[in-house]
Amino acid sequence: MEKQGTPTIPILSPYLVASARDSAFELGWLHPRLVALSEPNALRGDKAIKRIVKGKDAISGKPLMAAIIDALTNPLTSEEKKTGKLTHPVEPRFLPVTGTYDEIQQYFLDHKMTDGLPIVIPTEEKVRQILTGTSHRPDEIVAEAFRMGITDNGQREGRNITVEKVATIAVMAGCKPEYLPVLLALASKGPPYFSSAQSFTGAAIVHGPIAKEIGMASGYGCMGPYNHANATIGRAWQLMGRCLCYAIPGVTIMGDWGNNLQYNSLTFAENVDNPMTPWEPFYVEKGFDPKDSVVSIWEGRGLRQRCGYNVPDFTLKVLDNVEPEDGALVLLTPLSAKMLEEDFGFTTREQFRQYIYENSTMTVKEWLDSDQIQTFAIPHLELPAPTPERQQAQKAVKERLSMPGDTVIKRFRSPSQINFIVAGEGMIYFVAGGDFHLKSIVEIDPWR
């Protein structure tokens, strides 16, 4: 690229909200009236409630109660009466940008197309090179919608994500062509996390032969920096959320803190080669053939680590931070898994899973104090239960609400919520656990 003037190489756009073939989103009421409290008021004390009620509407800045009354009683304006479709602009295939290398970098930063770090400029030639990593056409649709939040009006979603768009972001993250099938598999299921005040992150764990083929780390330091495949695949997945559906803090992603794990989305490979591992690989347990290559997709907040001989007891301790009735991911080093078999008699994952289910407990009071229960489980009792699973969940909540506060109950709804993966290396007994629940397992080989 030239140091000054207009670059001679076209730069592909990674930014997408709507494509030319789908630029309008159904929305019955284009301009609904909104009034918002300045902060949550559930379970707050009288002093806080009085302050909030006497405060201001977070949207208009008017006194809260007056804003509520106005919204309910004032006649609708002509704009507010409009109904129909919400239309987003169609992004061009190439960016309308010229300048020096540093100016192009600044353009990407200013237009919120990066994670704050420098990117590889996605020239047409570089994108073409990345596309050699798949047999799929550049214009093939990988995902019809990319959502950061639960919405039906298109405000936080891109549409018709193409292979070329994923390849463009792969270039930006520094990926190699052989990583593209993994990225396409991830892209088919959307961004790594969704918008929430709780600062979630995603996790992508690669299983099967492709992990070794492309040089992913599954042993020493697999969850840290330094491995090119782990770092850039995870970064590209994170940049998909940034570029394909407006991942903007305070606008479309509302995590109070954010999450440092979001930088590379906790991307690593399962360790299936260490001879000390006594159990079959995670993905084989889930029904895949050892020759298959798949990626498991998880969502959660983070992991807690413990080190010590009593691996079963420490596993229970690292799961103390898991929200009740949520899913759990337990990571074991090969030595820790071997100790579970040799020293404690857990010859299969299922035996250890049942042990954790039976012994990971809490009191009803602790359960009731959980934000997960107060925000979701109890309010959902007022909603119809469309499936037998939801009916059973509501029944369990009602039963627990009738129990004394000191009653000891199980943390998990069923053993199936608890998953174990062997990763890492070394001669020390580490265990890590967190509230990551398994969202899906996607086959990678069809994207080659």
ROLOMAR-765300 format. One line per 4 residues: number of its first residue (from 1); their letters; for each residue x, y, z of N, C-alpha, C. Coordinates in steps of 0.2 Angstrom, whole numbers, plus 5000, padded with zeros to 4 digits. Last residue first. Example, Ala and Ser with C-alpha at 12.3 -4.5 7.8 and 13.67 -1.06 7.14 Angstrom:
BEGIN
2	sa	5064,4989,5035,5068,4995,5036,5064,5000,5039  5066,4972,5039,5062,4978,5039,5066,4984,5039
REM end
This chain:
BEGIN
448	rwpd	4925,4863,5025,4932,4863,5022,4931,4865,5015  4913,4862,5032,4915,4869,5029,4922,4869,5026  4911,4849,5036,4907,4851,5030,4909,4858,5028  4921,4848,5047,4922,4846,5041,4918,4848,5035
444	ievi	4915,4853,5059,4919,4858,5055,4920,4855,5048  4899,4853,5067,4904,4849,5063,4908,4854,5059  4896,4859,5083,4896,4860,5076,4901,4856,5072  4886,4860,5097,4892,4857,5094,4892,4856,5087
440	sklh	4880,4872,5108,4880,4868,5103,4886,4865,5101  4881,4877,5122,4876,4879,5117,4875,4875,5111  4884,4872,5138,4885,4870,5131,4879,4872,5127  4888,4885,5150,4884,4880,5147,4885,4879,5140
436	fdgg	4899,4889,5162,4898,4889,5155,4893,4883,5153  4903,4893,5176,4896,4892,5174,4895,4893,5166  4917,4883,5180,4913,4889,5179,4907,4888,5176  4933,4877,5185,4926,4876,5184,4923,4883,5183
432	avfy	4948,4867,5185,4945,4873,5185,4937,4872,5183  4962,4859,5193,4955,4859,5191,4952,4866,5190  4977,4851,5194,4973,4857,5193,4966,4855,5191  4990,4844,5199,4983,4842,5199,4979,4849,5199
428	imge	5005,4842,5189,5001,4845,5194,4994,4844,5194  5013,4841,5177,5013,4836,5182,5010,4839,5189  5006,4845,5161,5010,4846,5167,5009,4841,5172  4992,4853,5152,4998,4848,5153,5001,4849,5159
424	gavi	4976,4856,5144,4982,4858,5148,4987,4852,5148  4961,4846,5146,4965,4851,5143,4971,4853,5147  4946,4838,5146,4953,4837,5148,4957,4842,5143  4930,4842,5152,4935,4842,5146,4942,4842,5149
420	fniq	4914,4839,5157,4921,4838,5159,4925,4838,5152  4898,4846,5163,4902,4843,5157,4910,4843,5159  4882,4845,5168,4889,4845,5171,4893,4842,5165  4869,4843,5165,4871,4850,5165,4879,4850,5166
416	spsr	4866,4830,5168,4868,4831,5161,4870,4839,5160  4861,4829,5181,4868,4827,5180,4871,4830,5173  4850,4843,5184,4851,4836,5182,4859,4835,5181  4850,4855,5190,4844,4852,5189,4845,4844,5187
412	frki	4862,4858,5203,4860,4857,5196,4853,4853,5196  4862,4859,5217,4864,4865,5213,4861,4864,5206  4850,4852,5228,4855,4851,5223,4856,4857,5219  4848,4858,5245,4845,4856,5239,4851,4855,5234
408	vtdg	4843,4858,5262,4848,4857,5257,4846,4855,5251  4834,4871,5270,4834,4864,5267,4839,4864,5262  4833,4883,5276,4839,4879,5278,4839,4872,5275  4820,4888,5273,4826,4891,5270,4833,4887,5271
404	pmsl	4808,4876,5269,4811,4880,5274,4818,4882,5271  4799,4876,5253,4803,4873,5258,4806,4878,5263  4792,4882,5243,4788,4880,5249,4792,4877,5254  4801,4884,5233,4798,4890,5236,4794,4888,5242
400	rekv	4802,4871,5228,4808,4874,5232,4805,4881,5236  4790,4870,5221,4792,4865,5226,4797,4869,5231  4792,4880,5211,4787,4880,5216,4788,4876,5222  4803,4874,5204,4804,4881,5207,4798,4881,5212
396	akqa	4797,4862,5199,4803,4862,5204,4804,4868,5207  4788,4867,5190,4786,4863,5196,4791,4863,5201  4796,4873,5181,4792,4877,5185,4789,4874,5191  4802,4861,5176,4806,4867,5179,4802,4871,5183
392	qqre	4791,4855,5170,4795,4852,5175,4799,4857,5179  4788,4864,5160,4783,4863,5165,4786,4859,5171  4799,4864,5152,4798,4870,5156,4793,4869,5161  4798,4850,5148,4804,4852,5151,4802,4859,5155
388	ptpa	4786,4851,5140,4786,4847,5147,4792,4849,5151  4783,4868,5135,4786,4861,5134,4785,4857,5141  4777,4880,5138,4775,4877,5132,4778,4870,5131  4770,4887,5151,4776,4883,5150,4774,4878,5144
384	plel	4766,4904,5153,4764,4898,5151,4770,4893,5150  4772,4914,5167,4772,4913,5160,4769,4906,5158  4775,4915,5180,4769,4919,5178,4767,4917,5170  4787,4909,5182,4781,4906,5184,4774,4909,5182
380	hpia	4796,4918,5178,4794,4914,5173,4788,4909,5175  4800,4925,5190,4795,4928,5186,4792,4923,5180  4808,4914,5195,4802,4916,5199,4797,4919,5194  4819,4913,5186,4815,4907,5187,4808,4909,5190
376	ftqi	4824,4927,5184,4822,4923,5178,4817,4917,5181  4828,4934,5195,4826,4938,5189,4823,4933,5184  4829,4925,5206,4825,4931,5206,4823,4934,5200  4838,4916,5200,4832,4913,5202,4827,4919,5203
372	qdsd	4849,4924,5197,4846,4919,5192,4839,4917,5194  4853,4929,5209,4850,4933,5204,4846,4929,5198  4849,4920,5224,4853,4921,5217,4849,4925,5212  4842,4918,5235,4846,4924,5235,4849,4925,5228
368	lwek	4838,4905,5234,4833,4911,5233,4836,4917,5232  4849,4898,5236,4846,4897,5230,4841,4903,5229  4851,4901,5250,4856,4903,5245,4853,4903,5238  4839,4895,5255,4840,4902,5255,4845,4905,5251
364	vtmt	4841,4882,5252,4835,4885,5248,4836,4893,5249  4858,4879,5251,4852,4879,5254,4847,4883,5250  4867,4867,5240,4866,4873,5243,4860,4873,5247  4879,4855,5232,4873,4857,5235,4873,4864,5238
360	sney	4886,4843,5225,4886,4850,5224,4879,4853,5226  4883,4829,5226,4887,4832,5231,4887,4840,5230  4877,4824,5214,4874,4822,5221,4877,4827,5227  4885,4829,5204,4877,4831,5204,4875,4830,5211
356	iyqr	4897,4823,5206,4896,4831,5207,4889,4833,5208  4893,4810,5204,4896,4812,5211,4895,4819,5212  4890,4810,5191,4884,4809,5196,4887,4811,5203  4902,4813,5185,4897,4818,5184,4891,4816,5189
352	fqer	4909,4801,5188,4911,4808,5192,4906,4813,5191  4902,4792,5180,4903,4791,5188,4905,4798,5191  4904,4798,5168,4898,4797,5170,4898,4796,5178  4918,4796,5165,4915,4803,5166,4908,4803,5170
348	ttfg	4924,4782,5174,4921,4785,5168,4919,4792,5170  4931,4778,5185,4934,4776,5179,4930,4779,5173  4935,4784,5199,4930,4786,5194,4933,4784,5187  4943,4781,5210,4939,4776,5207,4934,4778,5202
344	fdee	4953,4789,5216,4947,4790,5218,4941,4785,5215  4966,4786,5210,4965,4787,5217,4958,4787,5220  4963,4783,5196,4967,4779,5200,4966,4779,5208  4953,4793,5192,4953,4785,5190,4957,4781,5195
340	lmka	4958,4805,5196,4951,4803,5198,4950,4795,5197  4971,4804,5191,4970,4804,5198,4963,4802,5200  4968,4807,5177,4971,4801,5179,4970,4799,5187  4963,4820,5179,4959,4815,5176,4961,4808,5178
336	slpt	4975,4826,5183,4969,4826,5187,4964,4821,5185  4983,4824,5171,4985,4821,5178,4979,4821,5183  4977,4832,5162,4977,4825,5161,4979,4821,5167  4966,4844,5170,4973,4842,5167,4973,4835,5166
332	llvl	4950,4849,5167,4954,4845,5171,4961,4844,5167  4936,4859,5169,4942,4858,5165,4947,4854,5170  4919,4859,5168,4924,4858,5172,4930,4856,5168  4905,4869,5166,4910,4866,5163,4916,4865,5168
328	agde	4887,4869,5169,4894,4869,5172,4899,4866,5167  4871,4878,5168,4876,4873,5166,4883,4874,5169  4861,4882,5182,4864,4884,5176,4869,4878,5174  4856,4880,5195,4852,4877,5189,4855,4879,5182
324	pevn	4864,4894,5202,4860,4888,5203,4856,4886,5196  4880,4899,5195,4873,4900,5196,4868,4894,5197  4895,4894,5202,4890,4893,5197,4883,4895,5199  4904,4894,5212,4902,4901,5209,4897,4900,5203
320	dlvk	4906,4882,5216,4902,4886,5221,4900,4892,5217  4915,4875,5208,4908,4875,5206,4904,4879,5210  4926,4873,5215,4926,4878,5210,4920,4879,5207  4922,4864,5225,4923,4870,5227,4923,4875,5221
316	ltfd	4921,4852,5218,4915,4855,5221,4916,4862,5222  4934,4851,5215,4930,4852,5209,4923,4854,5212  4940,4848,5227,4941,4854,5224,4937,4856,5218  4935,4835,5229,4933,4840,5233,4934,4847,5230
312	pvny	4941,4828,5218,4934,4828,5219,4931,4834,5223  4955,4830,5221,4952,4833,5215,4944,4833,5216  4965,4832,5233,4958,4830,5233,4954,4833,5227  4977,4839,5230,4977,4832,5229,4970,4830,5228
308	gcrq	4976,4855,5221,4977,4851,5227,4975,4843,5225  4970,4870,5215,4975,4865,5214,4976,4861,5221  4958,4878,5206,4960,4876,5212,4965,4871,5211  4950,4892,5197,4955,4887,5198,4956,4885,5205
304	rlgr	4935,4897,5188,4939,4897,5194,4943,4891,5195  4930,4906,5174,4932,4900,5177,4936,4901,5183  4916,4915,5167,4923,4914,5168,4924,4907,5172  4903,4915,5161,4906,4921,5164,4914,4920,5165
300	gewi	4896,4908,5145,4897,4909,5153,4901,4915,5155  4894,4896,5133,4893,4903,5135,4893,4904,5143  4901,4887,5119,4899,4888,5126,4898,4895,5128  4903,4875,5107,4902,4882,5108,4898,4883,5115
296	svvs	4914,4864,5100,4909,4865,5105,4909,4872,5107  4918,4858,5084,4919,4864,5089,4913,4864,5093  4926,4844,5076,4920,4848,5078,4922,4853,5083  4930,4831,5066,4932,4837,5068,4926,4842,5070
292	dkpd	4930,4813,5067,4927,4819,5065,4930,4825,5068  4936,4802,5071,4939,4805,5065,4936,4812,5063  4929,4797,5082,4935,4800,5083,4938,4804,5077  4912,4803,5080,4917,4798,5078,4924,4801,5080
288	fgke	4901,4808,5093,4904,4809,5086,4910,4804,5086  4894,4808,5105,4891,4804,5099,4895,4805,5093  4900,4813,5116,4894,4816,5114,4891,4813,5107  4911,4806,5118,4906,4805,5123,4899,4807,5120
284	vyfp	4918,4812,5108,4916,4805,5107,4911,4803,5111  4920,4824,5114,4916,4824,5108,4914,4817,5106  4929,4821,5125,4922,4824,5126,4918,4823,5120  4937,4805,5123,4937,4812,5122,4930,4814,5123
280	ewpt	4937,4793,5137,4936,4795,5130,4935,4802,5129  4949,4794,5151,4942,4794,5148,4942,4795,5140  4961,4795,5156,4958,4788,5156,4951,4788,5152  4976,4802,5150,4969,4803,5151,4965,4797,5150
276	mpnd	4989,4799,5148,4987,4798,5155,4979,4799,5156  4993,4801,5135,4991,4794,5137,4988,4793,5144  4986,4815,5126,4990,4813,5132,4988,4806,5135  4978,4818,5116,4983,4814,5115,4987,4812,5121
272	vnea	4967,4827,5118,4965,4820,5117,4971,4815,5116  4963,4841,5124,4969,4837,5124,4967,4830,5124  4954,4853,5114,4954,4847,5119,4960,4843,5118  4960,4869,5111,4958,4863,5109,4958,4858,5115
268	ftls	4952,4886,5113,4958,4881,5113,4956,4874,5111  4947,4902,5117,4947,4897,5112,4954,4892,5112  4941,4913,5124,4942,4907,5127,4943,4901,5122  4939,4925,5116,4934,4920,5117,4935,4914,5120
264	nyql	4949,4934,5115,4950,4928,5111,4945,4923,5112  4943,4944,5123,4948,4946,5118,4949,4940,5113  4934,4940,5133,4931,4941,5126,4936,4942,5121  4940,4939,5145,4941,4933,5141,4938,4934,5134
260	nngw	4937,4951,5151,4944,4950,5147,4944,4944,5143  4922,4958,5149,4925,4952,5151,4932,4951,5147  4912,4972,5155,4915,4968,5150,4919,4962,5153  4905,4978,5166,4912,4978,5166,4915,4976,5159
256	dgmi	4892,4978,5162,4894,4983,5166,4902,4983,5166  4886,4974,5146,4890,4972,5152,4893,4977,5155  4879,4977,5134,4878,4981,5141,4881,4978,5147  4880,4981,5118,4882,4976,5123,4882,4980,5129
252	tvgp	4874,4992,5112,4871,4986,5110,4874,4980,5114  4879,5003,5120,4874,5004,5115,4870,4997,5114  4889,4999,5129,4884,5004,5131,4879,5006,5126  4900,4994,5117,4898,4994,5124,4894,5000,5125
248	iayc	4894,4986,5102,4896,4993,5105,4895,4993,5112  4893,4977,5090,4895,4976,5097,4898,4982,5099  4886,4976,5077,4886,4982,5081,4888,4981,5088  4887,4964,5069,4880,4966,5073,4881,4971,5078
244	lcrg	4899,4962,5063,4893,4960,5060,4886,4962,5063  4909,4967,5071,4908,4970,5064,4901,4968,5061  4908,4961,5084,4910,4968,5083,4907,4971,5076  4906,4948,5080,4901,4951,5084,4902,4959,5084
240	mlqw	4918,4946,5074,4912,4945,5070,4906,4948,5074  4928,4947,5084,4927,4953,5079,4921,4952,5075  4927,4934,5090,4925,4940,5093,4924,4946,5089  4932,4927,5079,4925,4925,5082,4922,4932,5085
236	argi	4945,4932,5079,4941,4933,5073,4933,4932,5075  4950,4928,5091,4949,4935,5090,4944,4936,5084  4950,4914,5090,4946,4917,5095,4945,4924,5094  4959,4913,5079,4953,4910,5078,4948,4914,5083
232	tana	4971,4919,5086,4967,4922,5080,4961,4920,5078  4974,4910,5096,4973,4917,5097,4969,4921,5092  4975,4897,5091,4970,4899,5096,4969,4906,5097  4985,4900,5081,4979,4897,5079,4973,4899,5085
228	hnyp	4996,4904,5089,4994,4908,5084,4986,4906,5082  4999,4905,5106,4998,4900,5100,4994,4904,5095  5000,4916,5114,5006,4913,5111,5005,4908,5106  4990,4916,5130,4993,4919,5123,4998,4914,5120
224	gmcg	4981,4902,5136,4984,4909,5137,4986,4911,5130  4976,4890,5136,4971,4895,5137,4974,4902,5137  4987,4882,5134,4982,4882,5129,4977,4887,5130  4999,4880,5142,4997,4887,5140,4991,4887,5135
220	ygsa	5001,4863,5136,5004,4869,5140,5001,4876,5137  4988,4858,5126,4992,4857,5131,4995,4863,5135  4983,4862,5114,4978,4859,5119,4982,4857,5125  4984,4874,5101,4987,4872,5107,4981,4868,5112
216	mgie	4983,4870,5083,4980,4873,5090,4984,4870,5096  4988,4866,5070,4992,4868,5076,4989,4872,5082  4980,4861,5061,4981,4868,5060,4985,4871,5066  4980,4847,5065,4982,4849,5058,4983,4857,5058
212	kaip	4975,4847,5078,4982,4846,5077,4984,4848,5070  4962,4850,5075,4965,4854,5080,4973,4853,5079  4957,4841,5066,4959,4847,5063,4963,4851,5068  4954,4829,5074,4960,4829,5070,4962,4836,5068
208	ghvi	4945,4835,5089,4946,4830,5083,4953,4832,5079  4939,4850,5094,4940,4843,5095,4941,4840,5089  4939,4866,5102,4940,4862,5095,4942,4855,5097  4929,4877,5110,4934,4872,5111,4934,4867,5105
204	aagt	4926,4893,5113,4926,4889,5108,4931,4883,5109  4915,4903,5123,4921,4899,5123,4920,4894,5117  4910,4920,5127,4910,4914,5124,4916,4909,5125  4905,4929,5141,4909,4928,5136,4908,4921,5133
200	fsqa	4895,4942,5150,4896,4935,5147,4902,4935,5142  4890,4953,5158,4897,4953,5155,4899,4945,5154  4878,4956,5163,4882,4951,5167,4889,4950,5164  4869,4963,5155,4873,4967,5160,4878,4963,5164
196	ssfy	4871,4957,5139,4869,4956,5145,4873,4961,5150  4871,4951,5122,4871,4957,5127,4868,4956,5133  4880,4936,5120,4875,4940,5119,4875,4946,5124  4895,4928,5111,4891,4930,5117,4885,4935,5116
192	ppgk	4900,4926,5099,4902,4922,5105,4898,4923,5111  4887,4925,5085,4893,4928,5089,4894,4924,5095  4882,4911,5075,4882,4917,5078,4888,4920,5082  4883,4898,5069,4879,4899,5076,4879,4906,5079
188	sala	4892,4900,5059,4885,4897,5057,4881,4898,5063  4904,4904,5064,4899,4909,5062,4892,4907,5060  4909,4891,5067,4907,4896,5073,4902,4901,5070  4911,4887,5054,4907,4883,5059,4905,4887,5064
184	llvp	4920,4897,5050,4914,4896,5046,4909,4892,5051  4931,4894,5058,4928,4900,5059,4921,4900,5055  4935,4882,5053,4933,4882,5060,4929,4889,5061  4938,4885,5040,4933,4880,5041,4931,4881,5049
180	lyep	4950,4894,5042,4943,4896,5040,4938,4891,5041  4963,4890,5045,4958,4891,5050,4951,4892,5048  4970,4889,5033,4967,4883,5035,4963,4884,5042  4973,4903,5031,4968,4900,5027,4965,4893,5030
176	kcga	4976,4911,5047,4978,4908,5041,4972,4904,5037  4972,4927,5054,4971,4920,5053,4975,4918,5047  4971,4941,5058,4978,4938,5057,4978,4930,5056  4959,4947,5059,4962,4944,5065,4969,4941,5065
172	mvai	4958,4951,5045,4959,4956,5051,4962,4954,5057  4955,4938,5040,4961,4942,5038,4963,4947,5043  4943,4936,5046,4948,4931,5047,4955,4935,5045  4935,4945,5040,4936,4946,5047,4942,4942,5049
168	tavk	4935,4940,5027,4937,4947,5028,4939,4948,5035  4928,4928,5029,4935,4928,5027,4938,4934,5028  4915,4932,5032,4919,4929,5037,4927,4929,5036  4912,4937,5020,4912,4942,5025,4916,4939,5031
164	evti	4913,4926,5012,4918,4931,5010,4918,4936,5016  4902,4919,5016,4909,4916,5017,4914,4921,5017  4890,4931,5024,4893,4927,5018,4900,4924,5020  4875,4933,5032,4882,4933,5033,4886,4928,5028
160	nrge	4861,4938,5033,4864,4935,5027,4872,4935,5027  4862,4952,5044,4858,4947,5040,4863,4944,5034  4865,4957,5060,4866,4958,5053,4863,4952,5050  4856,4966,5074,4858,4960,5070,4860,4962,5063
156	rqgn	4850,4974,5083,4856,4972,5085,4858,4966,5080  4838,4978,5076,4842,4983,5079,4849,4981,5081  4829,4969,5072,4835,4970,5068,4840,4975,5071  4818,4965,5079,4817,4971,5075,4824,4973,5071
152	dtig	4819,4956,5089,4815,4954,5083,4815,4960,5078  4831,4950,5100,4827,4956,5097,4824,4953,5091  4843,4948,5111,4837,4945,5109,4832,4950,5107  4859,4952,5104,4854,4952,5109,4848,4949,5107
148	mrfa	4867,4950,5094,4870,4951,5100,4865,4951,5106  4865,4939,5079,4862,4943,5085,4866,4944,5091  4864,4937,5063,4869,4937,5068,4866,4942,5074  4856,4926,5051,4856,4932,5056,4861,4931,5061
144	eavi	4860,4916,5042,4855,4921,5040,4854,4927,5045  4876,4911,5039,4871,4912,5044,4866,4918,5041  4882,4909,5026,4884,4905,5032,4879,4905,5037  4879,4909,5009,4876,4912,5016,4878,4907,5021
140	edpr	4891,4912,4997,4887,4907,5000,4885,4910,5007  4901,4920,4990,4894,4923,4991,4889,4918,4995  4912,4911,4989,4912,4917,4993,4905,4920,4995  4908,4894,4991,4908,4900,4987,4909,4906,4991
136	hstg	4919,4882,4999,4913,4885,4998,4914,4892,4994  4931,4876,5002,4928,4874,4995,4922,4878,4994  4943,4885,5010,4937,4882,5010,4935,4881,5003  4955,4892,5010,4954,4887,5015,4948,4884,5015
132	tliq	4955,4902,5001,4958,4895,4998,4957,4890,5004  4952,4913,5007,4946,4909,5004,4949,4903,5001  4964,4919,5010,4960,4916,5015,4955,4911,5013  4966,4925,4997,4971,4920,5000,4967,4916,5005
128	rvke	4956,4934,4996,4956,4929,4992,4961,4923,4994  4960,4943,5006,4954,4939,5007,4954,4933,5003  4972,4948,5000,4972,4944,5007,4966,4940,5008  4966,4954,4989,4971,4949,4988,4971,4945,4994
124	etpi	4959,4965,4995,4955,4959,4991,4960,4953,4990  4964,4967,5012,4964,4969,5005,4961,4963,5001  4961,4971,5027,4958,4966,5023,4958,4968,5015  4975,4974,5037,4971,4977,5032,4968,4972,5027
120	vipl	4975,4967,5053,4978,4966,5046,4973,4969,5041  4974,4979,5066,4971,4973,5063,4975,4973,5056  4977,4985,5083,4978,4985,5076,4976,4979,5073  4964,4985,5095,4970,4983,5093,4971,4984,5086
116	gdtm	4950,4987,5097,4955,4992,5100,4962,4990,5098  4944,4978,5089,4944,4977,5096,4948,4982,5100  4936,4987,5075,4941,4983,5078,4940,4982,5086  4927,4995,5070,4928,4989,5066,4933,4984,5070
112	khdl	4923,5009,5072,4921,5003,5077,4921,4996,5073  4928,5019,5065,4922,5016,5063,4920,5010,5067  4941,5021,5071,4935,5026,5071,4929,5023,5070  4947,5009,5066,4946,5011,5073,4941,5016,5074
108	fyqq	4947,5011,5052,4944,5005,5056,4943,5006,5063  4955,5023,5052,4948,5022,5049,4944,5016,5052  4967,5019,5057,4963,5024,5061,4956,5024,5058  4971,5011,5046,4971,5008,5053,4966,5013,5057
104	iedy	4972,5021,5036,4967,5015,5036,4966,5012,5042  4983,5028,5041,4976,5032,5041,4971,5026,5040  4993,5020,5041,4991,5022,5047,4984,5025,5047  4994,5018,5026,4993,5013,5031,4990,5015,5037
100	tgtv	4985,5033,5019,4991,5029,5021,4989,5023,5025  4970,5032,5009,4975,5035,5013,4981,5031,5014  4953,5029,5008,4959,5030,5005,4964,5033,5010  4937,5021,5007,4942,5024,5011,4949,5024,5007
96	plfr	4924,5013,5006,4926,5020,5003,4931,5023,5007  4926,4996,5005,4926,5002,5010,4928,5008,5005  4916,4985,4996,4922,4988,4997,4921,4994,5001  4902,4982,4997,4907,4977,4998,4914,4979,4999
92	pevp	4892,4993,5008,4896,4991,5002,4901,4986,5003  4878,4990,5017,4885,4991,5017,4888,4989,5011  4862,4997,5017,4866,4992,5014,4873,4994,5014  4854,5003,5032,4858,5004,5026,4861,4998,5024
88	htlk	4838,4996,5037,4845,4998,5038,4849,4999,5032  4821,4999,5041,4826,4998,5035,4833,5000,5038  4807,4992,5047,4813,4996,5049,4819,4994,5044  4791,4993,5041,4797,4990,5042,4803,4995,5044
84	gtkk	4776,4998,5050,4779,4995,5044,4786,4992,5045  4769,5013,5056,4770,5006,5056,4774,5004,5050  4767,5029,5064,4770,5025,5059,4771,5018,5061  4764,5036,5076,4759,5032,5073,4761,5028,5067
80	eest	4775,5043,5079,4774,5038,5083,4768,5033,5080  4774,5054,5069,4780,5049,5069,4778,5043,5073  4763,5061,5074,4763,5057,5067,4768,5052,5067  4761,5056,5091,4763,5060,5086,4762,5057,5079
76	lpnt	4747,5051,5102,4753,5049,5098,4754,5055,5093  4743,5061,5117,4741,5058,5110,4748,5057,5106  4748,5055,5133,4749,5060,5128,4747,5057,5121  4748,5044,5142,4742,5048,5141,4742,5053,5135
72	ladi	4759,5037,5144,4753,5033,5144,4747,5038,5142  4769,5047,5144,4770,5041,5139,4763,5037,5138  4766,5054,5155,4765,5057,5148,4765,5052,5143  4768,5045,5165,4761,5048,5164,4761,5050,5157
68	iaam	4782,5043,5164,4777,5038,5164,4770,5040,5162  4786,5056,5167,4788,5053,5160,4783,5047,5159  4782,5058,5180,4779,5062,5175,4780,5059,5168  4791,5049,5186,4784,5048,5186,4780,5052,5181
64	lpkg	4804,5054,5183,4802,5047,5181,4794,5047,5180  4807,5070,5175,4806,5066,5181,4802,5060,5179  4817,5067,5160,4811,5070,5163,4811,5067,5170  4826,5061,5152,4829,5065,5157,4823,5069,5161
60	siad	4823,5051,5143,4821,5058,5141,4824,5063,5146  4830,5039,5148,4829,5041,5141,4828,5048,5140  4828,5038,5162,4835,5037,5159,4835,5039,5152  4819,5049,5171,4818,5044,5166,4825,5044,5162
56	kgkv	4825,5052,5188,4823,5054,5181,4823,5048,5177  4818,5050,5205,4823,5051,5200,4821,5053,5193  4809,5045,5213,4809,5052,5213,4815,5054,5208  4812,5031,5212,4805,5034,5209,4805,5041,5209
52	irki	4825,5031,5217,4824,5029,5210,4817,5032,5208  4822,5034,5231,4827,5038,5227,4826,5037,5219  4813,5024,5235,4811,5031,5235,4816,5036,5230  4822,5013,5233,4816,5013,5229,4813,5021,5229
48	akdg	4832,5016,5243,4834,5016,5236,4828,5016,5232  4824,5015,5255,4828,5021,5253,4830,5022,5246  4819,5002,5255,4815,5008,5254,4818,5014,5252  4830,4991,5245,4827,4994,5251,4823,5000,5250
44	rlan	4828,4980,5231,4831,4985,5234,4827,4988,5240  4822,4969,5224,4825,4968,5230,4829,4973,5234  4823,4978,5209,4821,4972,5212,4825,4971,5218  4828,4989,5202,4825,4991,5208,4822,4984,5212
40	pesl	4842,4994,5192,4837,4989,5194,4834,4991,5201  4841,5012,5186,4845,5006,5188,4840,5001,5190  4833,5021,5181,4840,5023,5180,4844,5016,5182  4820,5015,5170,4822,5017,5177,4830,5018,5176
36	avlr	4813,5022,5155,4817,5018,5158,4819,5020,5165  4801,5022,5142,4803,5025,5149,4807,5020,5152  4796,5024,5126,4800,5020,5130,4802,5025,5136  4785,5021,5113,4787,5026,5118,4791,5021,5123
32	phlw	4790,5015,5096,4787,5014,5103,4789,5019,5108  4791,5017,5081,4793,5022,5086,4789,5021,5093  4786,5007,5073,4793,5009,5072,4795,5014,5078  4778,4993,5075,4778,5000,5078,4785,5002,5078
28	glef	4782,4981,5069,4775,4983,5068,4774,4991,5070  4794,4976,5058,4793,4980,5065,4786,4983,5064  4805,4967,5049,4798,4968,5051,4798,4971,5058  4818,4975,5040,4816,4971,5045,4809,4972,5048
24	asdr	4827,4975,5025,4822,4978,5029,4820,4973,5034  4837,4970,5017,4839,4976,5020,4833,4979,5025  4842,4958,5008,4838,4958,5014,4839,4964,5019  4851,4959,4998,4845,4955,4997,4840,4954,5003
20	asav	4861,4967,5003,4857,4970,4998,4850,4966,4997  4861,4965,5021,4864,4964,5014,4859,4967,5009  4865,4974,5036,4860,4971,5031,4863,4970,5024  4876,4976,5042,4870,4975,5046,4865,4972,5042
16	lyps	4894,4974,5043,4887,4972,5039,4882,4972,5044  4910,4976,5039,4905,4979,5042,4898,4977,5039  4921,4973,5032,4919,4968,5037,4913,4970,5040  4925,4977,5015,4922,4979,5021,4920,4973,5026
12	lipi	4941,4976,5007,4934,4974,5008,4932,4976,5015  4950,4988,4998,4949,4985,5005,4942,4983,5006  4960,4987,4983,4953,4988,4986,4953,4985,4993  4975,4996,4981,4972,4989,4982,4965,4990,4986
8	tptg	4981,5008,4980,4979,5005,4974,4976,4998,4975  4976,5022,4990,4979,5015,4990,4977,5012,4983  4980,5039,4987,4975,5034,4987,4978,5027,4986  4992,5046,4998,4988,5046,4993,4983,5040,4993
4	qkem	5007,5037,5004,5003,5043,5004,4998,5042,4998  5012,5024,5004,5012,5028,5010,5008,5034,5010  5002,5011,4996,5006,5017,4996,5006,5021,5003  5004,4994,5000,5000,5000,5000,5004,5006,5000
REM end
